Amino acid sequence: MKKKKSGGGGANWMDTYGDMVTLLLCFFVLLYSMSTISEDKWKAIVQSFNPMATQIETDPAGQGGPYADPEVGDMNPGMNEIETAQEQIDEMMEDLYEAIQNLVASEGMGENIQVSSTGGKVYVSFNNSVFFRGDSSVLEKSGQEILAKICVLLTEAEDAIDEIRVEGHTALYTPNKPNEPRNDYRLAANRAIEVVLFIEENSSIHPARMIPEGFGQWRPIGNNQNEEGRAPNRRVEMIISGVDLESELSEELKKYITMSDGALQTSGTTP
């Protein structure tokens, strides 16, 4: 007895194949339609998928968009603004250096005050005779007069100044014999503090930007063997740093300035 043959009909894989071909056809039709789609239609399609989508105008070719500046090209335009601002800061620091130099020369104090500039910083070194007498930390009247004029220049350059360090230095009282450390450090630190206090009272530089330091006898520039060798070691040095917009220091100082100003406004000046 012969077996009956199974019923007719195509293979099941044909259904899957047909579905795939149909989907591919739809995909290519969509691609073709997008190649000639209008701007309005494209916006409608995007918003149909994301109703919260917003339009941002860009122009990578530099024909009027946010990157149109030929000096910037495809770079972030903010970098150009930072570079321009840094150049202005550097110019202000150079002007400050020249102004202090001219002031020292006009006052005839070139032998007692040395001024230099390097790396965005202005260095001013005052011989001890300019500010103080002997073992005293009381700021002399002659020192106050020249420092008051420097304060005017610091105020004019305030926006370019990041930090002012004032360093106090002493000399060995007896050659080859260290000074008594406690008194030595205290004298050097007190001298630096007196200069900082005077600047704070006579300029608009924020106190958070000023640092008094006492190094005492340990950073000599003379040999300490006689009075001539000890004289240059008795000095006060001022290091004025310009703002570096790429440094984190400026942002940290801004934070402290904001916090301290807020505290003063809230509680007054009572410690």
Helices and strands as residue ranges (DSSP letters): H 13-35, H 39-49, H 77-106, E 113-118, E 121-127, H 128-131, H 141-156, G 158-160, E 161-169, H 181-202, G 207-209, E 210-216, H 227-230, G 231-233, E 235-242, H 248-267
